[in-house]
């Protein structure tokens, strides 16, 4: 690809803050699905392949300003791609806000976690992205692209009723709650990879760039970086990434009907 390589960043987690109520979409549409069917039979799964390529984005590096410029351009492509996809479901679409941080602080009403690189604040429909040194050095690195795509996937889950249905699921034990969290997070991994596949060639990425993403997430499973089993094992994270990247469609990302072994 066009940016210098960076070392794999073991121990990085993406985060999700689920607070407050979900805002209505900026456009009108069909009623948002609710309950179990919003998870298992969501119209998003029938929306077909993503097919909105990105223009080549600015890839200057070496400053926070350059990183913000590139990541803002990626956000524009995410908006263009997912707005078309969500509208195909008949549901309303609204753009998320974005906030960039350069040091740990508070976001979504709580302190920034040690391993967080991004968060999605559901009540505010806002993505929060941490710009660390590796993002300054290589803002177009494919691992950074997936971070953006993963957090945006939480926004898609919000718009299509998946995230609200998840919030309302009963969780009689901590184990139940963590299992549900893994299904949500692994789905976001998969949907992020769907977007990546749809823009891959337009951004001049190559096979070795995808290998970097896979290797990174293989080393970022719960067994390595998370004391709680909330995001999935490295093996399962890679499996859902591969499903999304190969399928290029949300149909590949229905984690809610997958057997427990595939969302461990």
KELOVEX-286755 format. One record per residue: x, y, z of N, C-alpha, C in turn; residue in one letter. Coordinates in steps of 0.1 Angstrom, whole numbers, padded with zeros to 4 digits, always signed. Atoms other than C-alpha are relative to their C-alpha. Layout:
// residues N
XYZXYZXYZA...
END
This chain:
// residues 264
+0008-0012+0000+0000+0000+0000+0009+0012+0000X-0007-0013+0002+0010+0037-0001+0007+0005+0012X-0006-0006-0012+0020+0042+0035+0010-0010+0006X-0010+0009-0005+0049+0027+0054-0006-0010+0010X+0005+0011-0008+0045-0005+0073+0002+0004+0015X-0002-0002-0015+0040-0004+0111+0000-0013+0007X-0001+0012-0008+0046-0030+0137-0014-0004+0004X+0013+0004-0005+0016-0051+0147-0002+0005+0014X+0003-0007-0013-0002-0036+0177-0008-0010+0008X+0007+0009-0009-0010-0065+0200-0006+0007+0012X+0006-0005-0012-0033-0058+0228-0009+0012-0002X+0009-0011+0003-0057-0033+0211-0014-0005-0001X+0014+0004+0001-0094-0035+0217-0008+0012-0004X+0009-0011+0003-0122-0014+0203-0011-0001+0010X+0010-0001-0011-0149-0003+0227-0014+0005-0005X+0013-0004+0003-0186+0003+0227-0007+0005+0013X+0007-0005-0012-0205+0025+0252-0015+0000-0004X+0014+0000+0003-0242+0018+0253-0008+0007+0011X+0006-0008-0010-0259+0046+0271-0012+0007-0006X+0011-0008+0004-0292+0064+0269-0009-0007-0011X+0009+0005+0010-0317+0060+0241+0006+0002-0014X-0005+0000+0014-0312+0056+0203-0008+0011-0007X+0006-0011+0008-0318+0087+0182-0008-0005-0012X+0006+0003+0013-0342+0086+0153+0009+0003-0012X-0008-0002+0011-0326+0085+0119-0003+0014-0006X+0002-0014+0006-0321+0118+0099-0010+0000-0011X+0010+0001+0011-0343+0105+0071-0011-0010+0005X+0012+0008-0004-0377+0088+0073+0002-0014-0006X-0001+0013+0005-0380+0051+0068-0010-0009+0007X+0009+0010-0006-0398+0019+0078+0003-0001+0015X-0003+0002-0015-0401+0010+0115+0012-0008+0002X-0012+0008-0003-0369-0002+0130-0004-0013+0006X+0003+0013-0006-0370-0039+0138+0003+0000+0015X-0003+0002-0014-0372-0049+0174+0000-0014+0004X+0000+0014-0005-0368-0080+0196+0010-0009-0007X-0009+0010+0005-0351-0112+0186+0002+0001-0015X-0001+0000+0015-0359-0108+0149+0009+0011-0005X-0009-0010+0004-0340-0076+0148+0015-0005+0000X-0014+0006-0001-0309-0097+0157+0001-0011-0011X-0001+0012+0008-0316-0129+0138-0005+0001-0015X+0005-0001+0013-0336-0118+0108-0001+0015-0005X+0000-0014+0003-0327-0082+0103+0000+0002-0015X+0000-0003+0015-0334-0067+0068+0014+0004-0005X-0014-0003+0005-0297-0057+0067+0006-0012-0007X-0006+0012+0005-0288-0093+0060-0005-0003-0014X+0005+0003+0014-0309-0092+0028+0002+0012-0009X-0002-0012+0008-0295-0059+0015+0010-0001-0011X-0009+0002+0011-0270-0074-0009+0015+0005+0004X-0014-0003-0002-0233-0066-0014+0002+0015+0001X-0004-0014+0000-0217-0032-0006+0007+0002-0013X-0005-0003+0013-0208-0016-0039+0003+0014-0003X-0003-0014+0002-0197+0020-0033+0015+0001+0002X-0015-0001-0002-0159+0023-0039+0003+0014+0005X-0004-0012-0005-0140+0051-0023+0010+0007-0010X-0010-0007+0007-0120+0078-0041+0013-0002+0008X-0012+0001-0007-0083+0076-0032+0002+0012+0009X+0001-0010-0010-0079+0095+0000+0014+0006+0003X-0013-0005-0004-0051+0118+0012+0007-0009+0009X-0007+0010-0008-0024+0097+0027+0013+0007+0006X-0011-0006-0007+0000+0123+0041+0002-0006+0014X-0002+0006-0013+0016+0112+0073+0010+0009+0008X-0010-0007-0008+0037+0126+0102-0006+0010+0009X+0006-0010-0009+0012+0148+0119-0014-0004+0004X+0014+0003-0004-0021+0146+0138-0010+0006-0010X+0008-0007+0010-0036+0170+0112-0002-0009-0012X+0000+0009+0012-0027+0146+0084-0009-0012+0003X+0008+0011-0003-0042+0117+0102-0015+0003+0001X+0014-0004-0001-0074+0135+0109-0006+0002-0014X+0004-0002+0014-0076+0145+0072-0003-0013-0006X+0002+0013+0006-0073+0109+0061-0012-0007+0006X+0011+0007-0007-0097+0095+0087-0013+0006-0003X+0013-0007+0004-0123+0121+0079-0004-0003-0014X+0003+0004+0013-0121+0112+0043-0006-0015+0000X+0005+0014-0002-0126+0075+0053-0014+0001+0005X+0014-0002-0005-0157+0086+0073-0009+0004-0011X+0009-0004+0011-0171+0102+0042-0003-0012-0009X+0002+0012+0008-0167+0069+0023-0009-0009+0007X+0009+0008-0009-0183+0050+0052-0014+0005-0001X+0013-0006+0001-0212+0074+0051-0007-0003-0014X+0005+0002+0014-0216+0070+0013-0004-0015-0002X+0002+0014+0002-0214+0032+0014-0012-0005+0008X+0010+0005-0009-0236+0025+0044-0013+0007-0001X+0013-0006+0003-0262+0051+0036-0008-0007-0011X+0006+0008+0011-0269+0033+0004-0005-0013+0004X+0003+0013-0004-0269+0000+0021-0012+0000+0010X+0011-0001-0010-0292+0010+0050-0013+0004-0008X+0012-0004+0007-0316+0027+0026-0006-0012-0008X+0005+0012+0007-0319-0006+0006-0009-0009+0009X+0008+0008-0010-0334-0021+0038-0014+0007+0002X+0012-0008-0002-0361+0006+0038+0000+0008+0013X-0001-0007-0013-0349+0019+0072+0007+0014-0002X-0006-0014+0000-0338+0055+0080+0015-0001+0002X-0014-0002-0001-0302+0066+0077+0003+0013+0006X-0005-0013-0005-0284+0093+0097+0015-0002+0002X-0014+0000-0002-0247+0101+0098+0004+0000+0014X-0005-0002-0014-0227+0096+0130+0009+0012+0001X-0011-0010-0003-0206+0124+0145+0013-0007+0003X-0013+0006-0003-0169+0118+0150+0008+0010+0009X-0009-0007-0009-0145+0129+0177+0014-0007+0000X-0014+0005-0001-0107+0125+0176+0006+0003+0013X-0007-0003-0012-0086+0122+0207+0015-0004-0002X-0015+0003+0001-0048+0122+0211+0005-0005+0013X-0004+0006-0013-0046+0112+0248-0012-0004+0007X+0011+0006-0008-0067+0093+0272-0007+0010+0008X+0009-0009-0008-0096+0112+0288-0013-0007+0003X+0013+0005-0002-0133+0107+0291-0007+0001-0013X+0008+0000+0012-0156+0097+0263-0012-0009+0003X+0013+0007-0003-0192+0085+0263-0003+0000+0015X+0003-0001-0014-0194+0095+0299+0008-0009+0010X-0009+0008-0008-0166+0073+0312+0014+0001-0004X-0015-0001+0003-0128+0070+0314+0004-0009-0012X-0005+0007+0011-0109+0058+0284+0008-0012+0005X-0006+0012-0005-0099+0022+0289+0015-0002-0006X-0014+0002+0003-0063+0010+0287+0002-0005-0015X-0002+0006+0014-0068-0010+0254-0009+0006-0010X+0010-0006+0010-0094+0012+0237+0008+0008-0010X-0004-0009+0010-0086+0027+0204-0011+0007-0007X+0012-0007+0005-0121+0036+0195-0012-0004+0008X+0013+0003-0007-0156+0038+0210-0011+0005-0009X+0012-0005+0006-0191+0043+0197-0010+0003+0011X+0010-0004-0010-0215+0063+0219-0014+0000-0006X+0013+0003+0007-0249+0050+0210-0010+0011+0002X+0010-0010-0003-0270+0077+0227+0003+0013-0008X-0004-0012+0007-0251+0104+0209+0003-0002-0015X-0004+0004+0013-0245+0085+0177+0013+0006-0004X-0013-0007+0002-0209+0095+0179+0011-0011+0001X-0012+0008+0000-0177+0077+0170+0012+0008+0007X-0012-0006-0007-0146+0084+0192+0012-0008-0004X-0012+0006+0005-0112+0076+0176+0012+0005+0006X-0013-0004-0006-0079+0077+0194+0011+0000-0011X-0011-0001+0009-0051+0089+0172+0013-0001+0007X-0012+0003-0006-0020+0073+0185+0012+0001-0010X-0012-0002+0008+0016+0074+0172-0001-0008-0013X+0000+0008+0012+0011+0046+0148-0010+0005-0011X+0009-0006+0009-0019+0064+0132+0006+0013-0006X-0007-0011+0005+0002+0095+0128+0010-0004-0011X-0010+0005+0009+0029+0075+0111-0006-0006-0013X+0006+0007+0011+0006+0056+0088-0016+0000+0001X+0015-0001-0001-0031+0068+0088-0007-0009-0009X+0007+0009+0009-0040+0046+0059+0004-0014+0002X-0002+0014-0003-0027+0014+0075-0013-0007+0001X+0013+0007+0001-0053-0013+0070-0006-0003+0014X+0006+0003-0014-0056-0020+0108-0007+0013+0004X+0007-0013-0004-0066+0017+0113-0013+0001-0008X+0013+0000+0008-0091+0013+0084-0010-0009+0007X+0010+0009-0006-0107-0016+0102-0005+0006+0013X+0004-0006-0012-0108+0003+0134-0012+0010-0003X+0011-0009+0004-0129+0030+0117-0012-0008-0005X+0011+0008+0006-0150+0004+0099-0008-0007+0011X+0007+0007-0011-0157-0015+0131-0008+0009+0009X+0008-0009-0008-0168+0015+0151-0012+0005-0008X+0011-0004+0009-0190+0026+0121-0010-0012+0000X+0009+0011+0000-0205-0009+0121-0009+0000+0012X+0009-0002-0011-0218-0002+0156-0011+0010-0003X+0011-0010+0004-0236+0028+0142-0010-0007-0009X+0009+0007+0008-0251+0006+0115-0009-0009+0008X+0008+0008-0009-0262-0018+0142-0010+0008+0008X+0009-0009-0007-0278+0011+0160-0012+0004-0009X+0010-0004+0009-0297+0023+0129-0010-0011-0004X+0008+0011+0005-0310-0011+0120-0007-0008+0011X+0007+0007-0011-0323-0021+0155+0008-0011+0007X-0007+0011-0006-0296-0046+0162+0005+0004+0014X-0006-0004-0013-0279-0026+0190-0011+0002+0010X+0011-0001-0010-0312-0016+0207-0005-0013+0005X+0005+0013-0004-0323-0052+0206+0009-0007+0009X-0011+0006-0009-0290-0063+0221-0001+0006+0014X+0001-0006-0013-0294-0038+0249-0012-0005+0008X+0012+0005-0007-0329-0052+0257+0000-0015+0003X+0000+0014-0003-0319-0088+0258+0002-0003+0014X-0002+0004-0014-0322-0105+0292+0014-0006+0001X-0013+0005-0003-0289-0114+0307+0001-0004+0015X+0001+0004-0014-0295-0134+0339+0013-0003+0007X-0013+0002-0007-0258-0141+0345+0010+0008-0008X-0011-0007+0007-0225-0124+0336+0004-0008-0012X-0004+0008+0012-0217-0153+0313-0009+0002-0012X+0010-0003+0011-0249-0146+0293+0003+0013-0006X-0003-0014+0005-0240-0109+0291+0012+0000-0009X-0013+0001+0008-0205-0117+0278-0002-0007-0013X+0003+0007+0012-0218-0141+0253-0007+0009-0010X+0008-0009+0009-0242-0115+0239+0010+0011-0005X-0009-0010+0004-0214-0089+0239+0009-0006-0012X-0009+0006+0010-0192-0113+0218-0007+0000-0013X+0008+0000+0013-0220-0117+0192+0000+0014-0006X+0001-0014+0005-0223-0079+0189+0013+0004-0005X-0013-0005+0004-0186-0073+0187+0006-0008-0012X-0005+0007+0012-0178-0101+0163-0008+0003-0013X+0007-0005+0011-0206-0089+0141+0006+0013-0005X-0006-0012+0004-0190-0055+0141+0014-0002-0007X-0012+0004+0007-0157-0071+0131-0003-0004-0014X+0004+0005+0014-0174-0088+0102-0005+0011-0009X+0005-0011+0008-0193-0058+0090+0011+0010-0004X-0011-0008+0003-0161-0038+0092+0008-0006-0012X-0008+0006+0011-0144-0063+0069-0008+0000-0013X+0009-0001+0012-0174-0062+0045+0003+0014-0007X-0004-0013+0005-0167-0025+0041+0014+0000-0006X-0014+0000+0005-0130-0030+0037+0001-0007-0013X-0001+0008+0013-0135-0056+0009-0006+0009-0011X+0006-0007+0010-0158-0032-0009+0008+0012-0005X-0008-0011+0005-0132-0004-0011+0015-0004-0002X-0014+0005+0000-0100-0026-0011+0008+0004-0013X-0008-0003+0012-0090-0022-0047+0000+0015-0003X+0000-0015+0002-0100+0015-0049+0010+0007+0008X-0010-0006-0009-0075+0022-0021+0014-0006-0002X-0013+0006+0004-0047+0002-0037+0006-0009+0011X-0005+0010-0010-0044-0023-0008+0004-0013-0008X-0005+0012+0006-0027-0056-0015-0002-0012+0009X+0002+0012-0008-0028-0092-0002+0008+0001+0013X-0008+0000-0012+0000-0085+0023-0007+0010+0011X+0006-0009-0009-0021-0056+0038-0012-0008+0007X+0010+0008-0007-0050-0080+0045+0006-0010+0010X-0006+0009-0009-0026-0104+0061+0004+0007+0013X-0003-0008-0012-0015-0076+0084-0012+0001+0010X+0012-0002-0007-0051-0071+0095-0003-0014+0008X+0003+0013-0006-0056-0109+0101+0009-0003+0011X-0010+0003-0010-0024-0112+0120-0002+0008+0013X+0003-0008-0011-0033-0083+0142-0011-0005+0008X+0012+0004-0008-0067-0096+0152+0002-0015+0006X-0003+0013-0006-0053-0131+0157+0007+0002+0014X-0007-0003-0012-0032-0115+0184-0008+0009+0010X+0008-0009-0008-0060-0094+0198-0013-0006+0005X+0011+0007-0006-0084-0120+0211-0001+0001+0015X+0002-0001-0014-0098-0121+0246+0011-0008+0008X-0010+0008-0007-0073-0148+0256+0013+0007+0002X-0013-0007-0001-0044-0123+0251-0001+0014+0006X+0000-0014-0004-0056-0088+0259-0012+0004+0008X+0012-0004-0007-0089-0089+0277-0003-0010+0012X+0003+0008-0011-0096-0102+0312-0014-0006+0000X+0014+0005+0002-0133-0106+0303-0002-0004-0014X+0002+0006+0014-0144-0126+0273-0012+0007-0007X+0010-0009+0005-0163-0097+0257+0000+0001-0016X-0002-0003+0014-0149-0096+0221+0002-0012-0009X-0002+0012+0007-0141-0132+0211+0015-0004+0000X-0014+0005+0001-0110-0153+0208+0006+0005-0013X-0007-0004+0013-0083-0144+0182-0005-0009-0012X+0004+0008+0011-0094-0174+0162-0014+0004-0006X+0013-0004+0004-0130-0164+0161-0001+0014-0006X-0001-0013+0006-0122-0128+0154+0004+0000-0014X-0005+0002+0013-0102-0138+0124-0011-0007-0009X+0010+0007+0008-0130-0162+0112-0011+0009-0005X+0011-0010+0004-0156-0134+0112+0005+0011-0009X-0006-0009+0010-0132-0110+0095+0000-0006-0014X-0001+0006+0013-0126-0135+0068-0014-0002-0007X+0013+0002+0005-0163-0142+0064-0005+0013-0007X+0005-0013+0006-0171-0105+0059+0008+0004-0012X-0009-0005+0011-0141-0098+0036-0003-0009-0012X+0003+0009+0011-0150-0128+0014-0014+0002-0005X+0014-0002+0005-0187-0122+0013-0004+0013-0005X+0003-0014+0004-0187-0084+0009-0015+0003+0002X+0014-0002-0002-0222-0085+0023-0004-0002+0014X+0004+0002-0014-0239-0082+0057-0006-0014+0002X+0006+0014-0002-0255-0116+0050+0011-0009+0006X-0011+0009-0005-0221-0131+0060+0002+0002+0015X-0003-0005-0013-0223-0114+0094-0011-0003+0011X+0011+0003-0009-0253-0129+0112+0006-0009+0012X-0006+0008-0012-0235-0139+0145-0011-0005+0009X+0010+0003-0010-0268-0141+0163-0006-0014-0002X+0005+0014+0002-0277-0175+0148+0012-0010-0001X-0011+0009+0001-0242-0189+0149+0001-0008+0013X-0001+0008-0012-0234-0218+0173+0010+0007+0010X-0008-0006-0011-0218-0209+0206+0015-0001-0003X-0014+0002+0002-0184-0223+0195+0006+0010-0009X-0005-0010+0010-0181-0197+0167+0000+0014+0006X+0000-0013-0006-0187-0168+0190+0006-0001+0014X-0006+0002-0013-0166-0180+0220+0011+0011+0001X
END
